Amino acid sequence: VPFAKGTEAAIVSKLKVVGIVRLGMYEYDKKYCLMGLKALQEILGIGSKVNAFKILTNNLDKSIEVTNLLNERYSYPLRAKDWSNLNRNLFYAIRHQKAVISIILIAIVLVASFNIVSTLMMMVHDKKKQISMLKTLGWSSRQTFLIFLLIGAVLAFLGTLLGLGFGRALCGMLQWKSWIDLPADIYFFSRLPIEIRPFEWIVIALLTIGLAIFSTLWPSYRVGKQSPVEGLRHE
C-alpha cells in the first residue's frame, strides 16, 4: 500500500489471492483489490476506523445534490465526490464520441437521400412516355408531383423501418452476448455496453424520414413541370 501513512514508505503485507474479479471497467480492474475490512484495518494500523465509505442514493441523478450538501456540512479533511466527478474524463470522451458518431450518421443519411433522388430521376427518365400520356389525358402537374412525392416517401419510410429493425436486432444480439472486445486502456471498458433509448430512436427515425422526403421534392417538382411534349416527341 503506497503512501498509506503519508510517508514515502509503503506498507507491504503477504496475502493469499483466492480469486480474480473483473468488473469490466479498466480503471477499477487495474487499481483495486477486494479484501476483508478487519484484515485491511490491521494492515493499515487504523484500528476500527475507515478512511472512506460510499453512499448509494435512490436516484443517481441526485448524487451531485447530495455531494454538495455533504461538502457544505463537513469541512476538510472530510470531502465528498459523486460518481460523475470521479469519471469526468470518461463522460467527456463519450460525449465527444457521440458527437462524432452523430456526424457520421448524418453523412450516411445524406448519401442515402442522394440515392433516393437518383432512383426517382431514373424512374422519371424511364417513365417519361407514360407520364406524358397521363398528362395528355388530363393528369395535372400537381397530381404528378404528389405521386412521385408519395413514391419517395414510401422509399424513405420502408428504408427507415428496415434500418430500425436491423439495428434493434443487432443491439439485442449484443445485449445477449457481446462479441466486441474493446481495448480497456483506451475506452475504459472491455466490453461494448448497449443501452436502448426509445426517444432517441424516434427522433432519429423522424429526422431520417423528413430528410429523405425533402430530398424527393426537387425531382418530384421537376417531373411535375415537365411538358407532355417532351415524352412524346420521339414516339
C-alpha positions as CSV (number, residue, x, y, z in Angstrom):
1,V,0.0,0.0,0.0
2,P,1.9,3.1,-1.2
3,F,1.8,6.3,0.9
4,A,-0.7,4.8,3.4
5,K,0.6,6.9,6.3
6,G,1.5,10.0,4.4
7,T,5.2,9.0,4.1
8,E,7.3,7.6,1.2
9,A,7.5,4.2,2.9
10,A,5.0,1.7,1.6
11,I,3.2,-0.9,3.7
12,V,4.0,-4.4,2.4
13,S,2.0,-7.4,3.6
14,K,1.9,-11.0,2.3
15,L,-1.6,-12.1,1.3
16,K,-3.2,-15.1,-0.5
17,V,-5.1,-14.4,-3.7
18,V,-8.2,-16.5,-3.7
19,G,-9.9,-15.2,-6.9
20,I,-9.8,-12.6,-9.7
21,V,-12.7,-10.2,-10.1
22,R,-13.3,-8.4,-13.4
23,L,-15.7,-5.5,-13.1
24,G,-15.5,-4.6,-16.8
25,M,-14.1,-1.2,-16.1
26,Y,-10.4,-0.7,-16.8
27,E,-9.8,1.9,-14.0
28,Y,-11.2,-0.5,-11.3
29,D,-9.6,-3.7,-12.6
30,K,-6.2,-2.0,-12.8
31,K,-6.2,-0.4,-9.4
32,Y,-8.4,-2.1,-6.9
33,C,-8.3,-5.4,-4.9
34,L,-11.0,-6.6,-2.5
35,M,-10.4,-8.0,0.9
36,G,-12.0,-8.2,4.4
37,L,-12.4,-4.9,6.3
38,K,-10.8,-6.2,9.5
39,A,-7.7,-7.5,7.7
40,L,-7.2,-4.2,5.9
41,Q,-7.6,-2.3,9.1
42,E,-4.9,-4.4,10.7
43,I,-2.5,-3.8,7.8
44,L,-3.1,-0.1,7.8
45,G,-3.0,0.1,11.6
46,I,-6.1,2.2,12.0
47,G,-8.0,0.1,14.5
48,S,-11.7,0.1,13.8
49,K,-11.7,3.3,11.7
50,V,-12.3,3.7,8.0
51,N,-10.9,6.3,5.6
52,A,-13.7,6.2,3.1
53,F,-17.2,4.9,2.6
54,K,-19.8,5.0,-0.1
55,I,-23.4,6.3,-0.1
56,L,-26.0,4.8,-2.5
57,T,-28.7,7.3,-3.4
58,N,-32.2,6.3,-4.5
59,N,-31.8,8.4,-7.7
60,L,-28.4,8.5,-9.3
61,D,-29.2,12.0,-10.8
62,K,-29.4,13.5,-7.3
63,S,-25.9,12.4,-6.4
64,I,-24.5,15.8,-7.2
65,E,-27.1,17.4,-4.9
66,V,-26.2,15.0,-2.0
67,T,-22.5,15.6,-2.6
68,N,-22.9,19.4,-2.4
69,L,-24.9,19.1,0.8
70,L,-22.3,16.9,2.4
71,N,-19.4,19.3,1.4
72,E,-21.4,22.2,2.9
73,R,-21.9,20.4,6.2
74,Y,-18.5,18.9,6.7
75,S,-15.1,20.6,6.3
76,Y,-11.6,19.4,5.4
77,P,-10.3,16.7,5.7
78,L,-13.7,15.3,5.0
79,R,-14.9,15.6,1.4
80,A,-17.4,14.0,-0.8
81,K,-17.2,13.2,-4.5
82,D,-20.0,11.9,-6.7
83,W,-19.7,9.3,-9.4
84,S,-19.9,11.8,-12.3
85,N,-16.9,13.8,-10.9
86,L,-14.9,10.6,-10.4
87,N,-15.5,9.6,-14.0
88,R,-15.4,13.0,-15.6
89,N,-12.9,12.0,-18.3
90,L,-14.9,9.0,-19.3
91,F,-18.1,11.1,-19.8
92,Y,-16.1,13.7,-21.6
93,A,-14.8,11.1,-24.1
94,I,-18.3,9.5,-24.5
95,R,-19.8,12.9,-25.2
96,H,-17.3,13.7,-27.9
97,Q,-17.5,10.2,-29.5
98,K,-21.3,10.6,-29.6
99,A,-21.0,13.9,-31.4
100,V,-18.6,12.3,-34.0
101,I,-21.0,9.3,-34.5
102,S,-23.9,11.7,-35.0
103,I,-22.0,13.5,-37.8
104,I,-21.2,10.1,-39.4
105,L,-24.8,9.1,-39.2
106,I,-25.9,12.4,-40.8
107,A,-23.5,11.8,-43.6
108,I,-24.8,8.3,-44.2
109,V,-28.4,9.6,-44.3
110,L,-27.4,12.3,-46.8
111,V,-25.8,9.7,-49.1
112,A,-29.0,7.6,-48.8
113,S,-31.0,10.6,-49.7
114,F,-29.0,11.2,-52.8
115,N,-29.7,7.5,-53.7
116,I,-33.4,8.3,-53.4
117,V,-33.0,11.3,-55.7
118,S,-31.1,9.3,-58.3
119,T,-33.7,6.5,-58.1
120,L,-36.5,8.9,-58.7
121,M,-34.6,10.6,-61.6
122,M,-34.1,7.3,-63.3
123,M,-37.8,6.4,-62.8
124,V,-38.7,9.8,-64.3
125,H,-36.5,9.1,-67.3
126,D,-37.8,5.5,-67.8
127,K,-41.5,6.5,-67.3
128,K,-41.3,9.7,-69.4
129,K,-43.6,8.4,-72.1
130,Q,-46.2,7.2,-69.6
131,I,-46.1,10.5,-67.7
132,S,-46.6,12.4,-70.9
133,M,-49.6,10.2,-71.9
134,L,-51.2,10.7,-68.5
135,K,-50.7,14.5,-68.7
136,T,-52.2,14.4,-72.2
137,L,-55.3,12.7,-70.8
138,G,-55.7,15.4,-68.2
139,W,-53.3,14.4,-65.4
140,S,-52.4,17.7,-63.7
141,S,-48.9,18.8,-62.7
142,R,-49.9,18.7,-59.0
143,Q,-51.0,15.1,-59.3
144,T,-47.7,14.2,-61.0
145,F,-45.8,16.0,-58.2
146,L,-47.8,14.2,-55.4
147,I,-47.4,10.7,-56.9
148,F,-43.6,11.0,-57.1
149,L,-43.5,12.6,-53.7
150,L,-45.5,9.6,-52.4
151,I,-43.1,7.2,-54.1
152,G,-40.1,8.9,-52.4
153,A,-41.9,8.9,-49.0
154,V,-42.7,5.2,-49.2
155,L,-39.0,4.5,-50.1
156,A,-37.9,6.7,-47.1
157,F,-40.4,5.0,-44.7
158,L,-39.5,1.5,-45.7
159,G,-35.8,2.1,-45.6
160,T,-36.0,3.7,-42.2
161,L,-38.2,0.9,-40.9
162,L,-35.8,-1.8,-42.2
163,G,-32.9,0.1,-40.7
164,L,-34.6,0.3,-37.3
165,G,-35.4,-3.4,-37.3
166,F,-31.9,-4.4,-38.2
167,G,-30.4,-2.0,-35.6
168,R,-32.8,-3.4,-32.9
169,A,-31.9,-6.9,-33.8
170,L,-28.2,-6.1,-33.7
171,C,-28.5,-4.4,-30.3
172,G,-30.4,-7.3,-28.9
173,M,-27.7,-9.7,-30.0
174,L,-25.0,-7.6,-28.4
175,Q,-27.0,-7.4,-25.2
176,W,-27.4,-11.1,-25.2
177,K,-23.8,-11.9,-26.0
178,S,-21.2,-9.2,-26.6
179,W,-18.5,-10.4,-29.0
180,I,-16.9,-6.9,-29.5
181,D,-13.8,-6.6,-27.3
182,L,-12.6,-3.1,-26.7
183,P,-9.0,-2.0,-25.6
184,A,-9.8,-1.2,-22.0
185,D,-6.9,1.1,-21.5
186,I,-8.3,3.4,-24.3
187,Y,-12.1,3.1,-23.9
188,F,-12.2,2.3,-20.1
189,F,-14.5,-0.6,-20.9
190,S,-13.5,-4.1,-22.0
191,R,-17.0,-4.8,-23.4
192,L,-19.3,-2.7,-25.5
193,P,-22.2,-1.5,-23.3
194,I,-25.6,-1.4,-25.1
195,E,-28.4,0.9,-23.9
196,I,-31.6,1.3,-26.0
197,R,-33.2,4.8,-25.7
198,P,-36.6,4.8,-27.5
199,F,-36.9,8.6,-27.5
200,E,-33.6,9.0,-29.4
201,W,-34.6,6.2,-31.8
202,I,-37.9,8.0,-32.6
203,V,-36.1,11.4,-33.1
204,I,-33.5,9.8,-35.4
205,A,-36.2,8.0,-37.4
206,L,-38.3,11.1,-37.9
207,L,-35.3,13.2,-38.9
208,T,-34.3,10.5,-41.4
209,I,-37.7,10.2,-42.9
210,G,-38.0,14.0,-43.1
211,L,-34.6,14.5,-44.7
212,A,-35.4,11.7,-47.3
213,I,-38.8,13.2,-48.2
214,F,-37.1,16.6,-48.5
215,S,-34.7,15.1,-51.0
216,T,-37.6,14.0,-53.2
217,L,-39.1,17.5,-53.6
218,W,-36.8,18.6,-56.4
219,P,-37.2,15.5,-58.7
220,S,-41.0,15.5,-58.0
221,Y,-41.2,19.2,-58.8
222,R,-39.2,18.7,-62.0
223,V,-41.4,15.9,-63.3
224,G,-44.5,17.9,-62.4
225,K,-43.4,20.9,-64.5
226,Q,-42.3,18.7,-67.4
227,S,-44.2,19.3,-70.7
228,P,-46.2,16.3,-72.2
229,V,-44.5,17.1,-75.5
230,E,-41.1,16.1,-74.1
231,G,-42.1,12.5,-73.6
232,L,-44.0,12.1,-76.8
233,R,-41.6,13.9,-79.1
234,H,-39.8,10.8,-80.4
235,E,-42.8,8.4,-80.2
